[in-house]
Structures are given as structure tokens and as C-alpha cells.
């Protein structure tokens, strides 16, 4: 959590907290900080009163102020030097606040401006209780409410104890009004800075949660999850599924240290993630050594099959060029196109997932394929058309579907065409020179 704005401006308060209250959590440290600041404020305000009451010869108020000022001074010293238990110090400080705000209306009646200070006591209570102390907070509010009722009742049935000249009473109220303005300015400043701090903190946490959602889900799904707690499920008629699986992964798992194994998977699948971004493919998840990706959802893409095919061809190329020699590693890839359902279900450890025959068939084609080859269904071949080169894989038995014709995707024809065009151009240039 960000450091409290007020405590940052008063370094010696941080020194007191580190010395005596470093075992407190951030919320409790904030309460101690506010407690010390309020004690200093009361010592200053009440101390100035003493001179005014001597000048006005209001000795009953002078001695009340001296008693209260000594009390706050001892509390501050006890907290700063000896680490007085915070809850005890807080209780005594609030009781002293009730004395200095509740007794003057009994002395002089409800007409005194010091009655306004009764409003500041509950505000101080709000500042000095943490979110874990709801019960204690409401108990204190109840005590203050009963004290207010007592002051009102005294004035209704008994009246003021002392009578003072009108001019003296006028000066007294003027002093207290200025003092009230000072206290209200402090509270306004405090609540403004706290509000700004918590808004900044809330915005930062919102950004973190948004980044986390976007790292786990597609943009549109993240937006729906942010705005609703309901399950999300959509049906897509035209998507293409890719399953990739490391051949002989059990052997790697038994022969490699766990750290190296995880590092290898992270290195390889990070390459796959980069290719998924390149071709506009949505990674769904990794299951051990298997990688599942789809194109055509959650945003429809008319070239979903071509995007997956191009990604699969580049995956094969990357594996052969970088990882076959490094890890003696080969890969099987299975692809199918068709209908699928995708969504997020549940409300705990939820993930974006896909279901349907299209997923199952792609998984089984991967399992029935050959290392370093891309095993595709006839539906995929029909969608891709003549832009690619294939190898007939014959009929294979697929559980739940019976016999299905299969093919192996070899390469894009554009590569050969481009190469032939270059060769023809070179021959023409040679002929012209001859």
C-alpha cells in the first residue's frame, strides 16, 4: 500500500512508529499516525485557549483547558517515548475530547460556539479506528451519543452554571469560531488527501486486475467478466482447433530435473504464444506438454483455417530449427475445423475453455499423427483448398466417429511459386544479357 501522504510530511512520526509500533499492519500504523497528529493539534489549539481565558478572566475554563492540555501532552509523551498501548491512549484521548467539548456547554449553555466541536469528536473517531474494529467504533459512537444527550438534557432542565458578560461571551465565541475553522480546515485537508490516495490506489488495483484478466482471457471475455458475475458461453459455427503435443514427454519428465523441464516447456510454449499473436490465434491453455489453440473465436475470423495452418507450419519449422537439436524434441500436431462452444463456467479458478466434437477430433488426430507432421482432417483440407501441399494419410479410426480420411499438411504452395518466379526472372535476365 502507498505510504500515507500525511505521515510522509512528518518524518519523526514514522520514527516513532518504527520504534514502538512496527509490528502493526498498515491500517493500524495509519491510525497511530492520525492519533499522534490529532494529539499535536489538540495541544496547539487548547494551549492557545489558555492565554485567551486568562485575558477574559474565565478561570473555570482556564483550569479545564490546563487539565485537558496536560492530559494530551502526557498522552503524546507516553506514545512517543514509551510506546503506550495504542487502544488505551486512543480511549483516553477521546474521553479528553468529550470533556473539553462537552463541559463548556454545561458551563455557559448551548449558545457557545464550542458546541460545534461536538461534531468533530465523531470525525476523530472515524479516523482512529481501523476497518477491523467496527464493533469498538459503534460502541464509542454510542457513548458519545449518550454524552450529547446529557449535555442537551442539562441545558433543558438545569441551564448554564455560569453567567458571563455579553462582551466577554462575544470574544469567547469569536476565539472558538476561529479555532473551529482551523480544525475544519485540517479535517478537509485530511479527507481530501485520503480520498485522492485511495482513488489512486483503487485505479492502480483496477489496472492490475484488468491486466490479469487480459493475460488469462480474450479481450471481449475479460470485459464481460469484469462487468458480470454470470457464466459466459457462446456457440461458434466456424472455428479451427490446433492441438500440439511433445512426443515422448514422459521420457523427458523422468530424465530431466523439474526446474529444467519447466524451463524447457516455458521456452517452447513462449515461442508458440508469439506465433499465436502473429497469426491472430487465441491460445486456450496448456495441459502438461500439450498446447491448445483456436482461431475464429471469440471474434469470428473468415480466415480461421488458414491462420491455424500457417501457425502450425511455422511451429514445425521453429521446432526443427531450434529445438530438435537442442532437446532432441519432436512434435505432433492435429487440426480440425467445425463447430465449437466456448465460455467461462464456475466462479472459482475459472478459465476460458472450448468444448465439442471439433475439439475432440483435433485431439485424436494429434494423437494418431506422426512426429514432425501436421495431421489434418478432410474438412480442413477442403477449407484450405489448393493453396497448400498435402500428403494423403489414408483412413483412420476415430473413437465415436468411425473411419475418417486424413491428410498431412506439408507446406504452402506460395513458397514454390515464388521460388519458380524468381528462377524464371533470372533466366530472362541472363537471356537479355546474352
Phi, psi and omega in degrees: 000148179294148180291142182302134185296323183288315182296332178296334183270353180232083186301326185293337176291320175299324179295319177297316182295317179297327183284317189246336189231028183292341179280352179288154172280178186298322180294317180291322177297322177299318180297319178297319179301311180296320179301313181294320179295317179295323176298315178298318180297317179294321177299319181290311184296309183292327178298322178291329178301320187305316180296321180295320182287331173294316179298320182276355182058038175263078191291330178297321177286324180302311182291327176296317179295316179300315179301314182292318181298317177299319180300312180293324178296316179295322178296317179296314180297316180298323179286314186287321186264323187246359178065047179308139176309127189300316184295324177293312179299319179297316180298315180295319180296319179291325177294319177297323178296322177293323180297309186288339178260334183268330183286317181304321176295334175286323177297309194240000180096173184285353181286344181289140181294345180294344176300330178301329182295341176299335178288328186286337182295311176299326177297317177297325178297318178302319186289332190258006177245136180277170181294344180273357186245044181298317182298311180298322181299313182289331175296314179297318178299321177298318178297317180295321179298319178294324177295320178297316179300322179296315179298316180295315179298319179301315181291329179287320188255338182244323182084174182293150180281320185245146171251132179236153178303150183301319181295318178297317180297323179295314179296318179302313180294326178296315179300314182293326178296315177299319179296319179297322178297318179299313181295317181295325177296321178298312180297321178297316178298315183298310183294327177295311182294321178294319179298317179296319181296314183287331174293318177297317180296318179297318179296320179296315180294325178295319178297319178298315181294323178295317179297322179295315178299317182291336177282340182257332188227157171300158185306311184295324179289320178301319179297319179294318179296324181293327186260353184209149177261004183279158176294147182244126178210135179222150178254136182232126184281327187231096176223162176233131185253139175237127170245131175234138186217136179284128181285132177068036183295328179302323179295317178298316183297327182276337185256343183255143173300149183306318181298317180292324179296313179295320179298321179295313179298319180297318180296314183290312183289336174294323174298316180298319180299318179297319178291324176300316177297320182298320186259008179069035180259145181261116174288131179266307181187168168245138177238097184065245180260011180258143181237125182244127179220160183213152174230140182112000175209156354287349175259121181302146181218117184292341178256031184301320183289318178296321180297316179294318180299315180295321177295317180297317179298319180287326175301313179301319180295316180297317180298314181294320185282327190246328192244342178296314179287320185292315184242002187055049191247139173231164188226144169250141179229135175236139183225137173217154180233148181159215185263145177207158175247136181226149178174185179238125180237158180082178180226016179219126183051044183283151178221158174276124186223168179230150182222163174127171180301325182301318179292313182298317181293318178299320179295319181286327175293324174298314182294330182268002183276186180244150178304143178067015179235154180254108186269119184235157178275168178295328177299320179295316180300319181295323179288319181290324177072211188274005182282355184230164178254136184234163171234130182292130180257356179077190180273138174227151181272124178245125182302127179086349182237346182082213182276134178228141178281139183232161179219161172247127178279122186259310182190173175271138181293335182303327180298314181293318181299315180298316180297318180295320181298320179296316180298317179298317180298319180296320179295321180297317180297317179300317181298321179295318180294323181292000000 
